[in-house]
Amino acid sequence: MRLTQRRERAREVEVRHTWAACSTLLDYPTAELLDNLDHIEALTPGNAQLAGLVSYLRSRDLRALQEEYVETFDHTRKCALHLTYYAYGDTRRRGAALVSFKGAYRAGGVAWDESSGELPDHLCAVLQYGATVDAEVARKLLDDHRAGVELLRIALAGWRNPDGSTGSPWHGAVRALCDTLPELAGDEADAVRRLIEQGPPAEEVGLAGYGGDPALASAPTLIAGSSIPVGAPR
């Protein structure tokens, strides 16, 4: 194998490991997640962005982490973890976009677990899929919704903490993800600016069958503890 090929292969492995770590660290905090922090550190050695979040998770009580997580991701429109929300909000067009995520997973040989109650566009699901099943399909999904990923990163970077400091501890995981993606340019940068100014579309419609609470499902993983249902082999 040529040197360039070896470097490309090593880079791909590094990206997959980073995505696996980010998928777990951006998931709802559980005792199992905290038990796997050593594994995450071993999987992503030298990643300063993730190291800061891992240290923070170690320093906090689980109940406090869970409350902070809900306050950050469930109560703030600009910190949503569902990628199609940034492009479509709760509008009619979002339903078709969610179906396209299921189709992308199916193309890689896995079927979305309909019984989970979770949405297929959850960032953790996309990252887990890319880490364990098909990195190219996941990269395409991330590229298609790059503006939303960047808005999430910016929102977490500017998060105001109760002590007056700025920056959510979960910002490190999204920053680590963005470091694996190409730099923004042209239309993508314009889309991010529009999202910052206007926010996601606000039309409210019924999306029965698409929402619910995260639920545990069987799926191949690099790190145990993820509650995001990537799917089961067909």
N, CA, C and O of each residue as an XYZ file, in Angstrom:
936
protein
N       0.839     -1.193      0.000
C       0.000      0.000      0.000
C       0.879      1.250      0.000
O       1.806      1.349      0.804
N       0.603      2.197     -0.884
C       1.387      3.408     -0.964
C       1.189      4.270      0.276
O       0.196      4.147      0.993
N       2.178      5.162      0.510
C       2.129      6.028      1.687
C       0.866      6.866      1.696
O       0.225      7.007      2.737
N       0.494      7.432      0.533
C      -0.710      8.264      0.462
C      -1.949      7.467      0.818
O      -2.831      7.967      1.517
N      -2.022      6.231      0.343
C      -3.170      5.384      0.652
C      -3.228      5.058      2.137
O      -4.305      5.031      2.732
N      -2.060      4.808      2.735
C      -2.030      4.513      4.173
C      -2.496      5.721      4.982
O      -3.216      5.583      5.971
N      -2.075      6.902      4.546
C      -2.495      8.109      5.252
C      -4.000      8.329      5.120
O      -4.665      8.700      6.087
N      -4.525      8.102      3.934
C      -5.963      8.256      3.724
C      -6.739      7.250      4.566
O      -7.773      7.572      5.152
N      -6.218      6.023      4.613
C      -6.882      4.996      5.429
C      -6.845      5.364      6.912
O      -7.838      5.206      7.622
N      -5.691      5.855      7.374
C      -5.573      6.254      8.783
C      -6.507      7.416      9.090
O      -7.112      7.463     10.161
N      -6.627      8.346      8.158
C      -7.520      9.484      8.353
C      -8.972      9.018      8.426
O      -9.740      9.513      9.252
N      -9.351      8.080      7.577
C     -10.721      7.574      7.587
C     -11.045      6.881      8.915
O     -12.138      7.042      9.459
N     -10.087      6.114      9.425
C     -10.289      5.455     10.714
C     -10.433      6.492     11.820
O     -11.277      6.353     12.706
N      -9.605      7.534     11.764
C      -9.687      8.607     12.764
C     -11.047      9.294     12.720
O     -11.633      9.585     13.762
N     -11.546      9.552     11.514
C     -12.857     10.192     11.370
C     -13.949      9.302     11.951
O     -14.811      9.784     12.687
N     -13.922      8.023     11.634
C     -14.933      7.096     12.162
C     -14.891      7.055     13.681
O     -15.936      7.056     14.332
N     -13.708      7.020     14.243
C     -13.587      6.997     15.700
C     -14.115      8.296     16.318
O     -14.775      8.279     17.356
N     -13.817      9.409     15.669
C     -14.321     10.694     16.166
C     -15.837     10.727     16.109
O     -16.481     11.177     17.057
N     -16.418     10.258     15.011
C     -17.873     10.229     14.890
C     -18.494      9.315     15.940
O     -19.530      9.648     16.515
N     -17.875      8.175     16.192
C     -18.403      7.264     17.217
C     -18.391      7.922     18.583
O     -19.350      7.815     19.347
N     -17.288      8.609     18.886
C     -17.186      9.292     20.175
C     -18.204     10.414     20.278
O     -18.867     10.559     21.305
N     -18.335     11.210     19.223
C     -19.291     12.324     19.239
C     -20.722     11.814     19.364
O     -21.540     12.414     20.060
N     -21.021     10.708     18.690
C     -22.367     10.130     18.772
C     -22.717      9.781     20.207
O     -23.842     10.015     20.649
N     -21.771      9.229     20.928
C     -22.016      8.844     22.315
C     -22.045     10.048     23.242
O     -22.912     10.141     24.111
N     -21.101     10.976     23.063
C     -21.007     12.128     23.956
C     -22.156     13.110     23.783
O     -22.496     13.832     24.721
N     -22.763     13.149     22.589
C     -23.898     14.047     22.353
C     -25.233     13.385     22.684
O     -26.284     14.014     22.556
N     -25.203     12.143     23.101
C     -26.415     11.449     23.496
C     -26.789     11.842     24.925
O     -25.983     12.417     25.656
N     -28.010     11.525     25.303
C     -28.498     11.819     26.659
C     -27.606     11.127     27.686
O     -27.367      9.926     27.560
N     -27.109     11.831     28.688
C     -26.192     11.226     29.660
C     -26.840     10.097     30.458
O     -27.945     10.241     30.981
N     -26.147      8.996     30.537
C     -26.578      7.851     31.337
C     -25.387      7.332     32.130
O     -24.245      7.715     31.876
N     -25.663      6.460     33.090
C     -24.578      5.850     33.861
C     -23.675      5.036     32.945
O     -22.461      4.998     33.142
N     -24.261      4.383     31.943
C     -23.477      3.584     31.013
C     -22.535      4.465     30.198
O     -21.385      4.097     29.959
N     -23.023      5.623     29.775
C     -22.155      6.549     29.036
C     -20.958      6.951     29.901
O     -19.819      6.933     29.436
N     -21.219      7.313     31.162
C     -20.127      7.723     32.045
C     -19.142      6.590     32.275
O     -17.943      6.828     32.415
N     -19.638      5.360     32.314
C     -18.758      4.207     32.494
C     -17.844      3.983     31.294
O     -16.815      3.317     31.411
N     -18.218      4.542     30.132
C     -17.445      4.330     28.913
C     -16.516      5.493     28.562
O     -15.951      5.519     27.469
N     -16.352      6.444     29.463
C     -15.516      7.599     29.160
C     -14.053      7.217     28.920
O     -13.388      7.824     28.081
N     -13.556      6.231     29.638
C     -12.181      5.772     29.399
C     -12.041      5.212     27.989
O     -11.028      5.434     27.325
N     -13.056      4.489     27.537
C     -13.039      3.922     26.196
C     -13.031      5.033     25.150
O     -12.314      4.947     24.153
N     -13.819      6.062     25.374
C     -13.870      7.180     24.432
C     -12.507      7.856     24.342
O     -12.041      8.184     23.251
N     -11.872      8.064     25.492
C     -10.542      8.686     25.482
C      -9.541      7.829     24.713
O      -8.709      8.348     23.969
N      -9.630      6.517     24.899
C      -8.708      5.622     24.194
C      -8.975      5.610     22.697
O      -8.061      5.411     21.897
N     -10.226      5.822     22.325
C     -10.601      5.796     20.911
C     -10.168      7.064     20.194
O      -9.899      7.033     18.994
N     -10.097      8.186     20.918
C      -9.769      9.478     20.298
C      -8.619     10.147     21.041
O      -8.795     11.250     21.559
N      -7.458      9.523     21.108
C      -6.338     10.113     21.854
C      -5.874     11.415     21.213
O      -5.767     11.518     19.991
N      -5.603     12.391     22.048
C      -5.080     13.655     21.545
C      -6.117     14.616     21.010
O      -5.760     15.701     20.552
N      -7.399     14.256     21.048
C      -8.434     15.167     20.564
C      -8.822     16.112     21.699
O      -9.579     15.745     22.597
N      -8.295     17.323     21.645
C      -8.491     18.281     22.737
C      -9.944     18.682     22.891
O     -10.403     18.920     24.008
N     -10.685     18.762     21.776
C     -12.098     19.153     21.835
C     -12.900     18.151     22.655
O     -13.715     18.534     23.494
N     -12.666     16.871     22.408
C     -13.409     15.842     23.130
C     -12.895     15.663     24.552
O     -13.664     15.336     25.456
N     -11.608     15.874     24.750
C     -11.029     15.703     26.088
C     -11.673     16.655     27.090
O     -11.908     16.284     28.239
N     -11.957     17.880     26.657
C     -12.587     18.833     27.559
C     -13.966     18.398     27.986
O     -14.326     18.540     29.154
N     -14.757     17.863     27.049
C     -16.104     17.393     27.379
C     -16.038     16.174     28.271
O     -16.814     16.054     29.219
N     -15.113     15.259     27.976
C     -14.975     14.063     28.809
C     -14.645     14.461     30.246
O     -15.213     13.908     31.188
N     -13.743     15.402     30.418
C     -13.378     15.860     31.767
C     -14.580     16.473     32.473
O     -14.783     16.255     33.667
N     -15.370     17.235     31.738
C     -16.555     17.858     32.333
C     -17.560     16.788     32.772
O     -18.115     16.871     33.868
N     -17.791     15.794     31.928
C     -18.735     14.741     32.273
C     -18.282     13.975     33.510
O     -19.108     13.550     34.318
N     -16.985     13.800     33.655
C     -16.451     13.110     34.834
C     -16.656     13.926     36.109
O     -16.766     13.368     37.201
N     -16.706     15.249     35.961
C     -16.724     16.122     37.137
C     -18.121     16.392     37.679
O     -18.268     17.002     38.739
N     -19.140     15.948     36.968
C     -20.504     16.317     37.325
C     -21.323     15.118     37.773
O     -21.077     13.984     37.362
N     -22.304     15.395     38.626
C     -23.276     14.387     39.036
C     -24.176     14.042     37.849
O     -24.520     14.917     37.054
N     -24.558     12.766     37.731
C     -25.347     12.325     36.586
C     -26.662     13.080     36.483
O     -27.041     13.501     35.390
N     -27.358     13.259     37.583
C     -28.642     13.956     37.545
C     -28.465     15.396     37.054
O     -29.273     15.894     36.272
N     -27.418     16.048     37.513
C     -27.153     17.419     37.079
C     -26.837     17.465     35.590
O     -27.268     18.382     34.892
N     -26.093     16.486     35.102
C     -25.776     16.412     33.678
C     -27.047     16.234     32.849
O     -27.216     16.876     31.813
N     -27.927     15.368     33.308
C     -29.162     15.118     32.568
C     -30.025     16.370     32.498
O     -30.594     16.680     31.451
N     -30.123     17.083     33.603
C     -30.914     18.313     33.615
C     -30.294     19.365     32.691
O     -31.009     20.068     31.977
N     -28.985     19.465     32.708
C     -28.294     20.439     31.859
C     -28.454     20.070     30.386
O     -28.633     20.943     29.537
N     -28.389     18.786     30.091
C     -28.549     18.315     28.711
C     -29.939     18.672     28.181
O     -30.064     19.194     27.073
N     -30.971     18.396     28.959
C     -32.339     18.698     28.543
C     -32.517     20.197     28.340
O     -33.138     20.626     27.368
N     -31.979     20.987     29.246
C     -32.077     22.444     29.135
C     -31.392     22.942     27.861
O     -31.857     23.888     27.225
N     -30.297     22.303     27.502
C     -29.522     22.738     26.337
C     -30.169     22.313     25.028
O     -30.367     23.142     24.140
N     -30.501     21.033     24.897
C     -30.892     20.504     23.590
C     -32.398     20.380     23.377
O     -32.859     20.371     22.236
N     -33.157     20.286     24.441
C     -34.595     20.080     24.279
C     -35.410     21.365     24.393
O     -36.569     21.398     23.978
N     -34.826     22.415     24.946
C     -35.583     23.644     25.201
C     -35.112     24.823     24.357
O     -35.593     25.941     24.545
N     -34.191     24.599     23.440
C     -33.615     25.690     22.656
C     -33.664     25.358     21.179
O     -33.096     24.351     20.756
N     -34.332     26.185     20.384
C     -34.500     25.906     18.956
C     -33.168     25.845     18.223
O     -32.994     25.021     17.326
N     -32.223     26.711     18.595
C     -30.962     26.756     17.870
C     -29.969     25.685     18.318
O     -28.861     25.614     17.785
N     -30.345     24.857     19.282
C     -29.479     23.764     19.730
C     -30.139     22.404     19.484
O     -29.847     21.437     20.187
N     -31.021     22.330     18.494
C     -31.681     21.062     18.188
C     -30.675     20.068     17.617
O     -29.774     20.448     16.870
N     -30.833     18.795     17.973
C     -29.964     17.738     17.454
C     -30.564     17.043     16.235
O     -29.964     16.113     15.697
N     -31.743     17.485     15.796
C     -32.398     16.895     14.621
C     -32.089     17.761     13.399
O     -32.496     18.921     13.329
N     -31.371     17.188     12.450
C     -30.804     17.972     11.359
C     -31.848     18.610     10.460
O     -31.657     19.745     10.022
N     -32.946     17.923     10.168
C     -33.930     18.496      9.251
C     -34.677     19.667      9.872
O     -35.297     20.450      9.152
N     -34.633     19.801     11.183
C     -35.338     20.895     11.835
C     -34.791     22.250     11.390
O     -35.547     23.208     11.226
N     -33.472     22.325     11.194
C     -32.870     23.598     10.820
C     -33.318     24.038      9.430
O     -33.509     25.230      9.189
N     -33.485     23.089      8.521
C     -33.873     23.425      7.149
C     -35.376     23.618      6.996
O     -35.818     24.456      6.209
N     -36.173     22.839      7.751
C     -37.614     22.816      7.514
C     -38.459     23.163      8.728
O     -39.667     23.357      8.586
N     -37.870     23.247      9.916
C     -38.680     23.471     11.100
C     -39.726     22.375     11.235
O     -39.496     21.238     10.823
N     -40.864     22.712     11.808
C     -41.972     21.751     11.887
C     -42.962     22.037     10.758
O     -44.128     22.344     11.006
N     -42.488     21.933      9.527
C     -43.324     22.193      8.368
C     -43.604     20.899      7.620
O     -43.011     19.862      7.914
N     -44.501     20.965      6.662
C     -44.890     19.776      5.906
C     -43.726     19.142      5.152
O     -43.665     17.923      4.990
N     -42.804     19.987      4.693
C     -41.682     19.457      3.924
C     -40.740     18.613      4.763
O     -39.967     17.825      4.219
N     -40.791     18.762      6.064
C     -39.882     18.005      6.918
C     -40.177     16.509      6.865
O     -39.260     15.694      6.974
N     -41.432     16.145      6.701
C     -41.783     14.732      6.653
C     -41.059     13.999      5.539
O     -40.538     12.903      5.747
N     -41.025     14.608      4.340
C     -40.332     13.983      3.213
C     -38.839     13.894      3.472
O     -38.196     12.919      3.081
N     -38.278     14.909      4.133
C     -36.854     14.890      4.438
C     -36.516     13.761      5.409
O     -35.474     13.120      5.279
N     -37.390     13.519      6.377
C     -37.164     12.428      7.319
C     -37.208     11.077      6.623
O     -36.426     10.181      6.943
N     -38.112     10.933      5.682
C     -38.196      9.687      4.911
C     -36.898      9.460      4.141
O     -36.449      8.322      4.005
N     -36.293     10.534      3.637
C     -35.055     10.389      2.870
C     -33.920      9.864      3.748
O     -33.052      9.140      3.261
N     -33.915     10.217      5.031
C     -32.906      9.670      5.944
C     -33.084      8.156      6.078
O     -32.106      7.410      6.053
N     -34.310      7.712      6.218
C     -34.555      6.270      6.315
C     -34.077      5.560      5.055
O     -33.500      4.475      5.128
N     -34.320      6.183      3.888
C     -33.874      5.596      2.635
C     -32.359      5.506      2.552
O     -31.815      4.535      2.025
N     -31.677      6.527      3.078
C     -30.214      6.511      3.072
C     -29.685      5.376      3.941
O     -28.739      4.691      3.551
N     -30.279      5.170      5.105
C     -29.857      4.062      5.964
C     -30.124      2.724      5.281
O     -29.298      1.813      5.333
N     -31.279      2.619      4.645
C     -31.655      1.374      3.980
C     -30.670      1.028      2.860
O     -30.366     -0.142      2.628
N     -30.177      2.058      2.171
C     -29.212      1.837      1.099
C     -27.927      1.213      1.626
O     -27.211      0.535      0.889
N     -27.638      1.443      2.899
C     -26.457      0.863      3.522
C     -26.713     -0.489      4.153
O     -25.816     -1.071      4.763
N     -27.939     -0.998      4.013
C     -28.240     -2.337      4.498
C     -28.824     -2.406      5.890
O     -28.859     -3.484      6.484
N     -29.288     -1.276      6.435
C     -29.941     -1.300      7.746
C     -31.300     -0.635      7.647
O     -31.519      0.236      6.805
N     -32.200     -1.048      8.504
C     -33.551     -0.487      8.525
C     -33.748      0.282      9.826
O     -33.365     -0.185     10.899
N     -34.348      1.461      9.722
C     -34.604      2.258     10.910
C     -35.591      1.555     11.819
O     -36.588      1.006     11.350
N     -35.326      1.567     13.111
C     -36.197      0.929     14.092
C     -37.399      1.834     14.358
O     -37.307      2.793     15.124
N     -38.524      1.520     13.719
C     -39.724      2.355     13.826
C     -40.294      2.379     15.241
O     -40.985      3.326     15.620
N     -40.007      1.347     16.016
C     -40.577      1.259     17.362
C     -39.824      2.117     18.373
O     -40.258      2.240     19.518
N     -38.709      2.707     17.971
C     -37.870      3.443     18.922
C     -38.502      4.753     19.365
O     -38.258      5.212     20.481
N     -39.319      5.364     18.498
C     -39.888      6.664     18.827
C     -38.953      7.816     18.541
O     -39.331      8.967     18.759
N     -37.736      7.556     18.056
C     -36.781      8.613     17.745
C     -36.833      8.945     16.258
O     -37.252      8.122     15.445
N     -36.410     10.143     15.912
C     -36.374     10.590     14.530
C     -35.094     10.129     13.839
O     -34.034     10.115     14.465
N     -35.169      9.752     12.563
C     -33.980      9.252     11.873
C     -32.947     10.321     11.545
O     -31.830      9.993     11.146
N     -33.302     11.602     11.708
C     -32.341     12.667     11.405
C     -31.565     13.124     12.630
O     -30.855     14.128     12.569
N     -31.687     12.408     13.740
C     -30.945     12.764     14.946
C     -29.449     12.709     14.645
O     -28.965     11.729     14.079
N     -28.720     13.751     15.020
C     -27.304     13.827     14.706
C     -26.540     12.619     15.226
O     -25.639     12.124     14.548
N     -26.879     12.139     16.407
C     -26.180     10.977     16.954
C     -26.398      9.734     16.097
O     -25.492      8.913     15.949
N     -27.589      9.595     15.536
C     -27.868      8.447     14.674
C     -27.034      8.512     13.402
O     -26.472      7.504     12.973
N     -26.954      9.694     12.799
C     -26.160      9.851     11.572
C     -24.692      9.529     11.852
O     -24.046      8.849     11.055
N     -24.168     10.009     12.965
C     -22.770      9.766     13.299
C     -22.514      8.297     13.618
O     -21.490      7.740     13.221
N     -23.441      7.673     14.333
C     -23.277      6.254     14.642
C     -23.323      5.420     13.366
O     -22.573      4.454     13.220
N     -24.199      5.793     12.454
C     -24.292      5.105     11.163
C     -22.981      5.265     10.384
O     -22.463      4.300      9.822
N     -22.459      6.479     10.358
C     -21.216      6.711      9.644
C     -20.040      5.982     10.265
O     -19.143      5.533      9.550
N     -20.029      5.856     11.590
C     -18.924      5.197     12.283
C     -18.952      3.690     12.120
O     -17.903      3.046     12.128
N     -20.131      3.124     11.975
C     -20.242      1.663     12.023
C     -20.746      1.013     10.741
O     -20.587     -0.194     10.560
N     -21.354      1.799      9.844
C     -21.972      1.190      8.663
C     -21.401      1.754      7.368
O     -20.727      1.036      6.630
N     -21.658      3.022      7.082
C     -21.270      3.606      5.795
C     -20.903      5.075      5.983
O     -21.780      5.929      6.111
N     -19.605      5.363      5.999
C     -19.140      6.725      6.239
C     -19.525      7.660      5.104
O     -19.822      8.829      5.349
N     -19.529      7.174      3.871
C     -19.825      8.052      2.742
C     -21.284      8.511      2.761
O     -21.569      9.679      2.496
N     -22.197      7.610      3.068
C     -23.610      7.987      3.151
C     -23.810      8.996      4.273
O     -24.517      9.989      4.100
N     -23.192      8.746      5.420
C     -23.319      9.677      6.543
C     -22.720     11.031      6.193
O     -23.280     12.069      6.546
N     -21.587     11.027      5.503
C     -20.961     12.289      5.119
C     -21.863     13.080      4.184
O     -21.935     14.305      4.277
N     -22.549     12.389      3.286
C     -23.479     13.065      2.380
C     -24.628     13.704      3.167
O     -25.015     14.836      2.878
N     -25.173     12.997      4.152
C     -26.239     13.547      4.976
C     -25.755     14.773      5.748
O     -26.469     15.771      5.851
N     -24.544     14.692      6.287
C     -23.987     15.827      7.031
C     -23.735     17.012      6.101
O     -23.988     18.160      6.466
N     -23.237     16.728      4.900
C     -22.996     17.815      3.939
C     -24.306     18.486      3.535
O     -24.369     19.709      3.410
N     -25.346     17.685      3.332
C     -26.641     18.236      2.928
C     -27.240     19.126      4.005
O     -28.029     20.023      3.709
N     -26.863     18.876      5.260
C     -27.421     19.641      6.380
C     -26.311     20.365      7.149
O     -26.393     20.558      8.362
N     -25.287     20.753      6.418
C     -24.124     21.375      7.046
C     -24.479     22.687      7.736
O     -23.944     22.992      8.802
N     -25.372     23.460      7.141
C     -25.744     24.742      7.753
C     -26.312     24.526      9.150
O     -26.014     25.294     10.065
N     -27.131     23.487      9.325
C     -27.689     23.196     10.634
C     -26.624     22.782     11.631
O     -26.663     23.194     12.791
N     -25.669     21.968     11.188
C     -24.571     21.552     12.067
C     -23.782     22.776     12.532
O     -23.418     22.878     13.703
N     -23.522     23.700     11.608
C     -22.759     24.890     11.964
C     -23.539     25.805     12.905
O     -22.962     26.392     13.820
N     -24.829     25.928     12.687
C     -25.631     26.750     13.597
C     -25.613     26.147     14.998
O     -25.528     26.876     15.987
N     -25.693     24.821     15.087
C     -25.604     24.153     16.380
C     -24.265     24.458     17.040
O     -24.214     24.761     18.232
N     -23.187     24.381     16.274
C     -21.858     24.680     16.825
C     -21.785     26.115     17.340
O     -21.287     26.358     18.439
N     -22.279     27.058     16.551
C     -22.230     28.468     16.938
C     -23.084     28.725     18.181
O     -22.682     29.458     19.085
N     -24.261     28.112     18.211
C     -25.155     28.300     19.352
C     -24.529     27.752     20.634
O     -24.633     28.373     21.691
N     -23.886     26.603     20.543
C     -23.251     26.022     21.732
C     -22.023     26.822     22.158
O     -21.724     26.927     23.347
N     -21.309     27.388     21.172
C     -20.142     28.213     21.504
C     -20.562     29.469     22.267
O     -19.821     29.951     23.124
N     -21.740     29.999     21.959
C     -22.209     31.217     22.615
C     -23.129     30.966     23.793
O     -23.703     31.909     24.339
N     -23.279     29.717     24.195
C     -24.186     29.369     25.291
C     -23.766     30.075     26.577
O     -22.592     30.058     26.945
N     -24.737     30.700     27.262
C     -24.453     31.402     28.521
C     -24.734     30.475     29.691
O     -25.855     29.998     29.868
N     -23.716     30.230     30.476
C     -23.828     29.354     31.635
C     -24.303     30.128     32.863
O     -24.151     31.348     32.919
N     -24.874     29.434     33.844
C     -25.385     30.109     35.043
C     -24.337     30.942     35.769
O     -24.682     31.928     36.421
N     -23.054     30.562     35.669
C     -22.008     31.308     36.365
C     -21.521     32.513     35.569
O     -20.596     33.208     35.989
N     -22.156     32.764     34.402
C     -21.779     33.908     33.592
C     -20.763     33.615     32.507
O     -20.513     34.459     31.646
N     -20.178     32.434     32.535
C     -19.215     32.064     31.501
C     -19.942     31.709     30.202
O     -21.155     31.496     30.198
N     -19.199     31.650     29.119
C     -19.758     31.385     27.797
C     -19.210     30.081     27.250
O     -18.024     29.784     27.391
N     -20.096     29.296     26.615
C     -19.676     28.064     25.967
C     -20.219     26.825     26.658
O     -19.890     26.553     27.813
N     -21.058     26.072     25.942
C     -21.576     24.822     26.485
C     -20.483     23.759     26.474
O     -19.677     23.719     25.544
N     -20.440     22.898     27.490
C     -19.449     21.819     27.473
C     -19.619     20.905     26.267
O     -18.654     20.284     25.821
N     -20.846     20.813     25.729
C     -21.080     19.945     24.570
C     -20.589     20.568     23.261
O     -20.578     19.912     22.220
N     -20.186     21.834     23.323
C     -19.634     22.479     22.133
C     -18.428     21.713     21.600
O     -18.225     21.635     20.388
N     -17.633     21.150     22.497
C     -16.429     20.433     22.075
C     -16.724     19.279     21.137
O     -15.966     19.034     20.198
N     -17.816     18.565     21.376
C     -18.155     17.422     20.518
C     -18.569     17.888     19.129
O     -18.186     17.278     18.131
N     -19.348     18.966     19.055
C     -19.771     19.471     17.744
C     -18.579     20.089     17.018
O     -18.470     19.964     15.798
N     -17.695     20.744     17.741
C     -16.485     21.294     17.128
C     -15.620     20.157     16.579
O     -15.080     20.273     15.479
N     -15.484     19.071     17.323
C     -14.704     17.930     16.849
C     -15.314     17.346     15.582
O     -14.594     16.948     14.666
N     -16.650     17.294     15.531
C     -17.327     16.830     14.318
C     -17.018     17.755     13.151
O     -16.648     17.288     12.074
N     -17.164     19.056     13.349
C     -16.934     20.021     12.264
C     -15.493     19.950     11.754
O     -15.235     20.220     10.581
N     -14.566     19.591     12.625
C     -13.167     19.457     12.211
C     -12.963     18.305     11.239
O     -11.949     18.262     10.542
N     -13.916     17.362     11.177
C     -13.815     16.248     10.228
C     -14.467     16.569      8.887
O     -14.409     15.756      7.965
N     -15.086     17.744      8.766
C     -15.819     18.122      7.557
C     -15.070     19.221      6.814
O     -14.262     19.929      7.414
N     -15.326     19.373      5.515
C     -14.667     20.443      4.751
C     -15.060     21.815      5.279
O     -16.113     21.976      5.896
N     -14.206     22.802      5.032
C     -14.513     24.165      5.454
C     -15.719     24.695      4.690
O     -15.945     24.356      3.529
N     -16.488     25.538      5.377
C     -17.648     26.149      4.729
C     -17.216     27.147      3.665
O     -16.195     27.820      3.800
N     -18.016     27.230      2.600
C     -17.726     28.195      1.548
C     -19.002     28.507      0.785
O     -19.919     27.687      0.735
N     -19.061     29.692      0.192
C     -20.128     30.050     -0.732
C     -21.522     29.917     -0.169
O     -21.848     30.507      0.861
N     -22.346     29.139     -0.851
C     -23.758     29.000     -0.489
C     -23.938     28.460      0.923
O     -24.877     28.850      1.617
N     -23.043     27.559      1.361
C     -23.169     26.990      2.706
C     -23.007     28.074      3.761
O     -23.770     28.126      4.726
N     -22.014     28.938      3.578
C     -21.797     30.023      4.534
C     -22.991     30.983      4.536
O     -23.390     31.482      5.588
N     -23.551     31.236      3.364
C     -24.735     32.104      3.278
C     -25.916     31.473      4.008
O     -26.678     32.169      4.679
N     -26.068     30.148      3.877
C     -27.170     29.452      4.543
C     -27.044     29.556      6.054
O     -28.045     29.716      6.753
N     -25.816     29.464      6.563
C     -25.601     29.606      8.009
C     -25.992     31.003      8.466
O     -26.639     31.158      9.501
N     -25.605     32.024      7.703
C     -25.959     33.392      8.073
C     -27.472     33.587      8.100
O     -28.000     34.262      8.984
N     -28.170     32.992      7.127
C     -29.635     33.119      7.106
C     -30.267     32.444      8.308
O     -31.216     32.966      8.893
N     -29.738     31.277      8.678
C     -30.276     30.573      9.839
C     -30.063     31.377     11.117
O     -30.945     31.432     11.975
N     -28.900     31.997     11.243
C     -28.619     32.807     12.429
C     -29.599     33.974     12.512
O     -30.093     34.304     13.590
N     -29.870     34.585     11.381
C     -30.744     35.754     11.352
C     -32.221     35.395     11.522
O     -32.957     36.088     12.225
N     -32.650     34.303     10.872
C     -34.069     33.999     10.787
C     -34.490     32.809     11.643
O     -35.644     32.736     12.065
N     -33.583     31.884     11.905
C     -33.947     30.662     12.610
C     -34.677     29.698     11.693
O     -34.967     30.047     10.548
N     -34.984     28.495     12.162
C     -35.708     27.504     11.359
C     -37.121     27.977     11.054
O     -37.669     28.786     11.802
N     -37.728     27.487      9.961
C     -39.128     27.807      9.673
C     -40.019     27.420     10.838
O     -39.745     26.441     11.532
N     -41.091     28.187     11.061
C     -41.890     28.010     12.273
C     -43.287     27.476     12.041
O     -44.052     27.372     13.001
N     -43.666     27.129     10.809
C     -45.005     26.596     10.566
C     -45.222     25.320     11.370
O     -44.415     24.394     11.287
N     -46.282     25.259     12.133
C     -46.558     24.093     12.967
C     -47.518     23.153     12.256
O     -48.608     23.560     11.853
N     -47.117     21.902     12.100
C     -47.982     20.885     11.510
C     -47.828     19.598     12.293
O     -46.886     19.441     13.070
N     -48.760     18.675     12.087
C     -48.654     17.386     12.746
C     -47.595     16.524     12.095
O     -47.539     16.411     10.871
N     -46.739     15.906     12.932
C     -45.747     14.969     12.432
C     -45.873     13.661     13.198
O     -44.871     13.072     13.606
N     -47.099     13.212     13.391
C     -47.328     11.976     14.140
C     -46.566     10.835     13.485
O     -46.551     10.696     12.262
N     -45.935     10.022     14.323
C     -45.174      8.903     13.804
C     -43.703      9.210     13.635
O     -42.906      8.302     13.403
N     -43.320     10.498     13.750
C     -41.930     10.868     13.579
C     -41.246     11.205     14.894
O     -40.020     11.131     14.973
N     -42.001     11.576     15.939
C     -41.362     12.075     17.155
C     -41.483     11.123     18.322
O     -42.076     10.050     18.211
N     -40.904     11.534     19.459
C     -40.993     10.731     20.662
C     -39.712     10.826     21.467
O     -38.811     11.592     21.127
N     -39.634     10.057     22.518
C     -38.456     10.056     23.359
C     -37.434      9.051     22.839
O     -37.808      8.053     22.223
N     -36.116      9.311     23.087
C     -35.106      8.340     22.685
C     -35.371      6.990     23.332
O     -35.799      6.920     24.485
N     -35.116      5.915     22.586
C     -35.333      4.572     23.118
C     -34.181      3.674     22.709
O     -33.596      3.850     21.641
N     -33.861      2.725     23.549
C     -32.761      1.813     23.272
C     -33.141      0.838     22.177
O     -34.241      0.285     22.193
N     -32.244      0.619     21.226
C     -32.474     -0.345     20.158
C     -31.167     -1.044     19.852
O     -30.091     -0.489     20.075
N     -31.257     -2.261     19.341
C     -30.068     -3.025     19.018
C     -29.440     -2.496     17.743
O     -30.127     -2.307     16.739
N     -28.124     -2.254     17.779
C     -27.421     -1.760     16.598
C     -25.939     -2.005     16.773
O     -25.452     -2.052     17.902
N     -25.203     -2.163     15.666
C     -23.755     -2.306     15.792
C     -23.160     -1.005     16.287
O     -23.528      0.060     15.790
N     -22.252     -1.054     17.251
C     -21.649      0.164     17.780
C     -20.165     -0.047     18.025
O     -19.715     -1.172     18.240
N     -19.414      1.036     17.993
C     -18.022      0.997     18.411
C     -17.922      1.206     19.914
O     -16.987      0.725     20.554
N     -18.887      1.924     20.471
C     -18.905      2.218     21.897
C     -20.253      1.806     22.460
O     -21.293      2.210     21.940
N     -20.244      1.017     23.503
C     -21.512      0.631     24.117
C     -22.123      1.836     24.791
O     -21.411      2.744     25.220
N     -23.453      1.850     24.888
C     -24.108      2.893     25.649
C     -24.926      3.853     24.837
O     -25.682      4.636     25.411
N     -24.812      3.832     23.513
C     -25.619      4.745     22.718
C     -27.077      4.347     22.775
O     -27.404      3.168     22.644
N     -27.963      5.320     22.971
C     -29.397      5.030     22.983
C     -30.050      5.423     21.679
O     -31.277      5.480     21.593
N     -29.240      5.700     20.645
C     -29.768      6.097     19.356
C     -29.895      4.865     18.459
O     -28.907      4.164     18.242
N     -31.086      4.589     17.937
C     -31.316      3.347     17.191
C     -30.917      3.460     15.721
O     -31.743      3.812     14.879
N     -29.666      3.164     15.415
C     -29.220      3.221     14.034
C     -30.034      2.269     13.160
O     -30.348      2.589     12.014
N     -30.366      1.126     13.692
C     -31.160      0.172     12.925
C     -30.581     -1.223     13.042
O     -29.499     -1.423     13.596
N     -31.308     -2.171     12.518
C     -30.858     -3.558     12.526
C     -30.636     -4.018     11.103
O     -31.338     -3.561     10.201
N     -29.671     -4.916     10.865
C     -29.423     -5.398      9.509
C     -30.674     -5.987      8.889
O     -31.463     -6.652      9.560
N     -30.845     -5.736      7.601
C     -32.009     -6.274      6.899
C     -31.870     -7.781      6.726
O     -32.753     -8.421      6.155
